[in-house]
Amino acid sequence: MPAAPPWTRRLLPLLLVAVWLVVGGALGPYAGRLGEVATNDQAAFLPRSAESTRVLEAQAAFRQEESLPAIVVWTSPGGRPLDQAAAGAATRALAALDGTPGVVGAPSPALPSEDGEALRAVVPLRPDLGDALPDTLDRIEKAAAAVPGTETWIGGPAASRADLSDAFAGIDGLLLGVALATVLVILLLVYRSVLLPLVIILGAVFSLALACAVVYVLADHDVVRVDGQVQGILSILVIGAATDYALLLAARYREELGARDGADRTAAMRAALRQSAGPIAASAATVALGLLALLLSDLTNNRALGPVGAIGIACAVLSTLTFLPAVLVLLGRAAYWPARPKAADAHPLWHRIAGFVDRSPRRLWAGSLVALLACSAFALTLDSKGVPFDEIFVKDAPSVAAQQRLAAHFPGGAGNPAVVLASAASADRVRTTAEGVDGVASAAVATTPPPGPARPLVADGRVRVDVTLDDPADSDAAKETVARLRTALHAVPGADALVGGTTAQQYDTRLTAERDRALIVPVVLAVILLILVGLLRSLLLPLLLVATVALNFAATLGVAALVFEHLLGFTGTDPAVPLYGFVFLVALGVDYNIFLMSRVREETALHGTREGIRRGLVATGGVITSAGVVLAATFAALGVIPLAFLVQIAFIVAFGVLLDTLVVRSLLVPALVRDLGAVVWWPGALRRRP
């Protein structure tokens, strides 16, 4: 039978490339359109079953709650008292806003502080202003600035939402540009190839386009939720994962081309896929299933990241196993030009490291273990109770400045009270009980708006009581007051009281985050262990690998605790940061161990455990290290978004990935396996092939 003509072997690669070009061209715009279906309203991402969430839902029955408050603060530049004339002028200035676009009710009168050096008023805004919110706040600021001899500050939930939207403005272009530029520079420096970095970047962009299109459709149909944080993490995760998987496949293809002297590029790709598709699929499964474990969380933003991130990983794998092989087959040796593919192309450094591991394994793993345990000791000092309001934004934000002025002249919780809903018949008892709680400045029952006499505002047989706290709404002291307030009000007979508001939401979020960690961490470890057992067909080695990546995570948290407090100046960490860091670091850390140990297993079958470790480390050292550097750099790009949460995640993942790839995967794991010997494959027996 005559051999098939050469052009037929190019047909499938050409078709695959054509399909991905269509995908990239048609779906590429969706990478910039996720903002259309994203919400940055943090009220949408509260614990589903928490008491504060039930309060928020019940508040919809109170017409007064159909607004987003903007708090206006006036201060005098010289600290002189503001008299009644100034208060009257401030009240009249805001009264002129009633009925203007975006304002849904009459602004409150300007109330003086106890020290007489500041005034405060509230302007109710429509909660669905969207992009019109900054312009509305500008109109309020211009009107308020008409009061002579004062400085004006705009704060409250409306200003916070505007600052949050501003922090995520341009996230698509900025974050993607920084990440891609960083990856491209690293690849050019490491591989000294012209085409390969561009091909890998193109594959990553195509996978991101596909992921964003899928997520856009699902979010548009309310199947998944997306906010700025999830949007940013998706971009980084897809770019980093697609690059990592592509590097592994491209390195194996280079080996196969070198072994065949480039004679049959199709056969070389078949061999490369046969050897690398399993580790890539297993690695992707650990990350995807680790992310899907977030569906067990009661925090809606954690649940949102789970499926969105898993979709991104699936698209990254699809691009790596279809688009990249097709392009590399079409390019052949030219993909690596001006370098020339060789069967053995390891850097001499990795021969020396492998030799060191082979000669002194016990000393090496013991030293690495001591260093990691020393770093882990500081993990207990990481404060994950929450980020204070004035640290949420890394750069200066108007809402933060306003809150600082408000806290300086009014009770800490002024303008941001705890919200109590209770039966109408118990309104007075609830109010007096609340006033008697330590840490409460005042309590007032909400009344009907004018005109007409003021009466308690009743909706569905319940009243709302606004409880002003002594301490700032985001402080630990305020959260403790909320806990005491709940205990006191839950004991009021027949009141059926619920305590919500911003402080209660933060308190419930912290408690839920602690519960989520206790539930999700063991699930993720179990899932990863099962995947490793199936891939490596061993039990002892998977247990060893899971233990080392868990230790790497603990050491990273310890270093992060020191860096956050002493270098970056954070006094607290977002409650979700440890869980996010765990899922990313443990899942991604196992990736590199999968790449290494799957190659070690392959070499062990031919040469025995001792020689298999040496050969596996030499063969994979360069590509895994470069993949780790690329992934760390892409996650570090999250730091361009000026939010403490993302800066903290960026540091933890970037540092943890580097620690894993440079210490755990390069030194600790190989040394442990070398010292234990063939027993690591227990209960199986990995024998040499004849």
N, C-alpha and C positions, 0 to 999 in steps of 0.2 A: 504493500500500500504506500503510495507516495506521501512524503512528508507535507504537512500543511504549509502553504506559502507563508513567509515571514510577516506579511501584512496582517494576516488573520490574528496573530498573537498580539498585534498592536490595537486591534479593534476594540476589545473590552476596555483597556486603559483609556483609549480615546473617548469612548462613550461615558466612562465614569468621570473623566475630567470635564466633559461637556455638561453632564448633569450637575456637577458641583458649580460650574460657572453660571449655570442658570439659577441654581439655588442662591449663590452669592449675589447675583445681579437682582433677582426678584425679591429676596428676603433681606438683603443688606439694610435697607432703610428701617427695618424694625428694630435694629440695634439702637436707633435714635428715637424710637417712638414709645418705648416702654413707659416713659414719663406720662404719656397720655392716659395710661390705665393704672398708674401708681398713685398711692395716697401717702402723704406725709403727716396725716392726722394721727398722732400717737394714741388717741382714744380708741382707734380701730384695732390696736394691737395689745389690748389688756388681757389678763387672765380670764378665760371664758367663764369660770364658775366662781370667781372671787366676789366678795361682798361689794367692793367698789364698782365692779362692772354691773352688778344688779342695780345699784343706785343710778349709774349712768343711763341704763336702759329705762328705768322708771321715771327719770327726770323728763323724758320726752312728753309726759302728760302735763308738765307745767309749762305753760306758754312762755313764761319768762326765760326758760332755759333754751328756747329756740334762738339763741344768739351766741356770739363769740365776743367776750368782753375784752376791750382794750382799756388799760388803766393809764390815766394821764397823771403825771406827777409834776408839780411845780416846786422849785426850790429857789431861794434867793442866793445870788452869787456870793455875797458877803456874810451869809449866815444870819442876816437880820430878820426879825419877825415879819411875817406876812399878815397884814391887818385884814379887817372885814372888807375893806374896799377891794383888796386884791382877790379875796374869795368871791366877792360879787362879780368882779370883772371876769374871773375864770369861769364862773357858772354861766354868765351871759355869753361868753365866747363859745362855749360848747353847746349852749342851747340853740345857737344858730345852725348847728349841724343836724338838728332833728328834721327828718324828712329827706335829707340828702341821700344820694345813691349809696347803698351799702350799710347805712345806719337804720336799724330796725325799731328803735324806740328813743324816748327822750333820755339824753345823758343825765347822770345823777348830778346833784349839786356838788360843788367843790368843798370838801371837808378839810378843816385844818388839822394838823398833827398836834399832839399834846405839847410839844416844845414850841409850837407856833412858827416853825421855820419851813414848813412845807404844806402843800395842799394836794388833795387826791380826789379824782373823779373817775367814773366808769362810763365808757361809751359802748353800748351794745351794738354789735355788728352782725350782719348776716353770716352764718357759718359756712356758706357755700360760695364765698367770694372768689376763691381760686386765685388766678393770676391778677385779679383786680384788688387783692388785699393790700399790696404795697402802696398803690395809689390812694386807697382809702385812708391808710395810716398817715400818708403824707398830708392829706387834707386835714386830718385831725391835728397833726402837729402844727400846721400853719395856723389853724384857728386858735389853738392853745397858746401859740407863741405871741398872740396879740396882747397878752397880759404884761404890762410894763414892769420892768425891774425883776423879772424872773427868768429862770432857765427851765426848759420843758423837756420831759422825758416820757416816752411811750413804751409801756410794758404790758404785762398780762399775757393770757393765752394767745390773743391775736398777734401780738408782736413776736412771741416765741414761734408761732407757726410761720410767720413771714421770714424770720431768721433761719428757720430750718429749711424752708424752701430755697432761700438764698444759698445756703450751704450746699444744697444738691443741684443748684443751677449749673448747667453745662456739664453734668456728671458724665454724660455719654461721651462727648468729645474729649474732655480733659483726661478722664481716667483711662479711657481706651488708648488715647494718644501716648500718655506717659508709659503705660504698660507695654504697648507694642514697641515703642522706641527703645525701652530698656531691654526687652527680649532681643531685639534685632542687634543692638550693640554687643550684648554678651555673646550671642551666637557668632557674630562676625569675628570677635576677638578669640573665641575658643576654637572654632572650627576653621577659621581662615579660608572659608569658601564663599564664593559669590552667590551662587544660586540656592544652595541648601537652606540658608537662613530665610531667604525670601519665600521659598516653597513652604517651609514650616509655618511662617507667619501667615501666609495666604490660607493654609489649611485651618489654622486657629481662627482666623477671621470668618471663614465660611462656617465653621462649627458654631461660632458665636451668633452669626446671622440666623442660622437655623434654630438655635436655642431661643433666641429672643423672639422669633416669629411664633414658635410654639407657645412660649410663655405669654406673649401678647394675646393670642387667641383665647387661651385658658383664663387669663385675668379679665379679659373683656366679657367673658361669660360667667364671671364670678366663681370659677372653679378653684383658682388660686389667688392669693393676695400678693401684691408687690408694693414695696415702699422703696425709698431711696437707698436704704442700707442693703436690702435684698438685691436691688438692681446693681449696685456697685460690686457686691460680692459675686454675683453671677458672672459679670464681665471678667473679673480677676480669676475666678475659679476655672472658667472655660479656657481662657488664654493660657493659664499656667498648666492645666491638666493636658490640654491638646499638645502643648509644646513638649511636656515631659514624655508623653506616649510617643510622639513623633521622633524624639531623640533616640529612644530605645529602639524603635523599628529601623530608623536610618542607620544607626550604628551597626545593627545586625546585618542589614543589607550591605553595608560597606565591607564587613567581614566576608560575606558570601561572594561578593564581586571579586574581592582580592583573591579568595581561594580558587576562583574559576578564571582568574586573570581577565575578567570582564567578558568572557566568551559568550555566556548565555545569561542575559540579564533577567529574563523571565524565570528561569530555573532558580536563579539567585534570590529573586523575590519570593518564590514559593517557599524556599528553605527558610528565608528570614521570617516569613509570616508563620510558618509551622513552629518555629522556635520561640517567637515573641508574642504571638496572638494570645496564648494562654496566660502568661504573666500580665499582659496589658489588660485582658478581660478581668482577671482576678483583682488586679489593682483597682480598676474602675468599679468593680462590684463592692470592694471595701468602702470606697468613698461614697458611692451612691446609696448603699444600704445604711451606712453610718448617718448620712444626711436624712434618709427616710425615717430613721429612728426618732428624729425630731418631731415626727407626727404624734409621738406619745406625749409631747409637751402640752401643758395647758396654756402656754403663752402663744398668742396667735401669730406673733412675728416669727417665733421659732418654727411653728407649724408651716408658715409660709415659705421659709427658707428650705425646708426639707424637700418637697417635690420640685421646686424651682431649681435647686442645686443638682438634684438627681437628673433632671432633664438636661441640664448643661453638661454633666459628665457623660451621659449617653450620646449626646451630639458630638462631644470631643472624641469619643471612641469610634463612632461611626466615620467621622472624617479621617481619623488616623488609619483605619483599616480599609478604607476605600479610596479616598482622594490621594493620600500620600503614596500608597503603593503604585497607583496608576501613574502619577507624575514621575516617580523615581524609575519605573520601568521605561518610560518614554525617554527620560534623560540619560539613564545609565550612568557611566563613569563621569559624565559631564556635570552631574549634580554636585560632585565633590571638587570640581576644578577650582583652583589650580592644584589642590592636593591629589594624590594618587591613592585610590583604595588599596589596602593591604590586608592579607589574612590576619596578621598579627600587628596591630597598630597602637599598642598601649604605650603610654608615656613611661619613661624610665622610673619616674617617681612611684608609680604603682607597683613596679617590680620590687622596689626597695621596701615599700610598705608591706607588701605580701611576704617578703623575706623576714621582716621584723616580726610580723604576726606568727610566722612559722617557727621562728627561733625562740621567742619569748612570749607565748600566749598568756600565761598566767599572770605575769607581771603587767602585761598590757591591759587585760580585762580588769584586774584588781585596781590599777591606777585609775582607769576610766570610771569604774564603779564608785570609787571613793569621791572623785570629783563631782559626779552627777548627784550622789547622795548629799554632798555638802551644799550644792545649789538647791536641792529639793528642800532642805531644812527651812529655807526662807519662804517657801510657798505658803506656810501657815500664817505669814504676816500680810498676805495679800487681802486687802479690804474690798470685798465685792458686795457691799451693802448698797452701792449706788454712787453715781457721780453728782456732786453738788451742782446746783443750777448754774453757778457762775463758772463752772468748769466744763459744761456740756459742749460749748463752742470753744475751739482752740484759739480762734482769733477773737478780737473784740466784737461784741454783738450788742445792738441797741437795747434789746429786751433785757440783757444781763445788766447793763448800766442802769436801766430804769429800776430793776428789781433791787439793786444795791442802794439806790436813793430811797426807795420805798422802805426797805428794811432799816435804814438809818434813822427814819423819823416816825415810823408807824410800827405797831406790833408786827412781829416777824411774819405772821400769817395774813396780814392785812391784804385785801384784794384777792386772796386765794384761800378762802375758808374751807374747812371741812364741811361737807354737805350731809345733813342728816335728814332722812325721810322717815316719818313715823305716822301713826294713826292720828287723825285730826283731834280726837277726843283727849289725847294725851299730850297735846302741844305744850301746854304750860309746864307739865311735869318734866317733859324731855328737856325743855329750855333750862329750867332751874337745875336739873341734874347735870346737864352739860356744863353750866357755869361753875359748878362745884368741883369739877375735875381738875386736878393739878395740871398746869400747862395751858389752860384755856383762858383767853383774855376776855371774851364776851360771846354771847349767843343771842340770836334774834330770829324770830319767826318771820318768814317771808310773807309780805302782805300784798293785797291787790293794788295795782297801779292806779294813779289818779286818772280821771276825776272820780269823785265819790269818796266816802269815808274809807280809811284803811282797815281792812279786815284780813284775817289769816287767809292766805291763798291755798285753797283746797283743790286737789285733783285726785280722783279715784279714791276718795275717803282718806287721803294722806296730806300732810303738810310738810313743808321744807323748812328746816332750821339751819341757818348759816352760823357755823361756829368758828370764830376767829381764834387762832392759836397764838401763844406768846412767841414761839420760835418760828424761824423761816420754814416755809412749806417743805423744802427739800432736806431739812436737817434730820439727823438721827433723833434729836430730842422731840421734834414734831411727830415723827413716826411712833415714838414711844407714847406720846400723848394720844394718838389715834388708837393705839392698843388699849390704853386705859379708858378712853371714851367709849369704845365698843363694849368693854366689860361692864361699865356703869350703865349704859343705855340698854343693853340687852337684858339687864336685870329689872328694868322698869315694867311693871305688869301691864299687859295689854298694849304696849307701845309698838311692838313689832318693829323696832327701830333698826335702820340700816345706816352705816356710816361710810360715806364715799368722799369724793373730791380728790384733788391732785396728790396730797400727802398719803391718803389711803390707797390710791392707785400705786404709788411707789412702794408702799409697805407690802401690798398684796403681790406686786411684781417680784419683790425680793424673796418673799416666802415661797412663791411658786417656782422661782428659779432654783431655790435650794431643793425643793421637791423634785424638780425635773432632773437635776444632776444625780440625785440618789436613784432615780429610776432609769435614766437613759444611759448613763455611763456603763453599768453592767450589761445592758442590752447591746451596746456598740461593741464592747469587748467580746461578748459571746458570738456575735455575728462575724467579727473579724477572725476569731479563733476557728470557727467552723470553715470559713473560706480557706484559711491557711492549711487546715488539716486535709481538706479536699485537694488542694493544689500540691502540697508537699508529701502527702500520704504518710504522715508522721503525726505523733501526738506531742512528744517532748519538744521538738524544735518549734512548733507553733506556740506552745506555752512560753518558751524562752523568748521568742520574738515579741509576743504581746507584752510580756513583762518589761522588755527593754524599751519599747515605745511608750509604755505607761510611765516608766522612769524618766524618759526624755521629756514627757509632758510636765511632770512634777518639777524637774530641774528648770524647765523654761518658765514655769510660774514663779519659781523662787527668784530667778534673775529679773523677771518682769516686775515683781514686787519691789525690788531695789531700784530699778530704773524708773518706774512710774513715780515713786515717792521722791527720790533724791536727784534725778536728772530731769524728768519731764514735769515735776511739780504737781502731779495728780494726788489728791487726798483720798480718792475713792475710785473704785472700778465698777463699771456697769455690771449688774447681776448676771447678764447673759454672756459676758465675756469668757468666764471659765468654761462654760459648756461649749460655746462656739470654738474656743481654742482647743478643747479636748477633741471634738469631732474632727476638726481639720487636721490637727497634728497627729492624732493616733491613726486616722485613716490614711493620711498622706505619708506619715512615717512608715507605715507598714508597706506602702508602695515600694519604697526603695529597698526594703528587706525582701520583698517579693522578687524584685528584679535581680537582686544579688543571689538569693538562695535558690531560685529556680535555675539560675545558671550554674551555681555550685552543685545542685543535684544532677544536672545534666553532665557536668564534668566528673562528678564522683562516680557515676555509672561507668565511665570509661577509665578513670585513673585512680579511684579510691578517694576516701574522704580527705586525707591530708593534702594530696595533690589537687583534688577538686576545689578545695578552699582557695589555694594559691591561684589556680588558673581562673576561677570565677571572680576573685577580687581583682586580678590584673585585667581581665576582659571587660568588666563592668565599671571599674573604678572611675575612669574618666567620664563616661557618659552619664553615670548616676550623679556624680559630683556636679557636672555642668547642669544637669536637670534640676538638682537641688538649688543651685545658685539662681537659675532662671525662675523657679517657683518662688523662692524667697524674694527676689526682686519684684516680681509681679504683685505679690501680696503687699510688699512695702509701698507700692504705688497707691494703696488705699489711704496712705497718710496725706495725700494731697487734698482729701476732703476734710475740711476743718471741724470735725466732730470727734470728741474724745472717744466714743465707742469704737469708731473705725480706726483711729490712731492706735488704740490699745490692741485691737484685733490684728492690725498690720504688724505691730512689733512682735506680738506673741507668735504668730504663724511664721513670720520671716525669720526670727531668731531661732525658733524651735526647729524649722526645716534645716537651717544651716547646722545647728547642733546635731541633728539626727544624721544628716548626710556626711558630716565631717568627723564625727566622733562615734556615734552609735553604730551606724552602718559600716563605716570604714575600719573601726578599731574594735569596739566592744563585741559586736556580734561575731565577726570572724575569729577573734581570739577565743571567745567562749566555745564556739563550735570546734575550733582546732584543739582546744584543751580537752573537751569531752570526747572527741573522736566519733567513731561510727555509731555510738549509742544515741546520738541526737536523732537518728532516723527511727528510733523505737516508737511503736512496737513492730514496725516493718524492718526489713533487712535489705539495704540497698547494696546490691552486689555489682561488681564490675561486669561490663558486657564483654563477651569473648572477642 
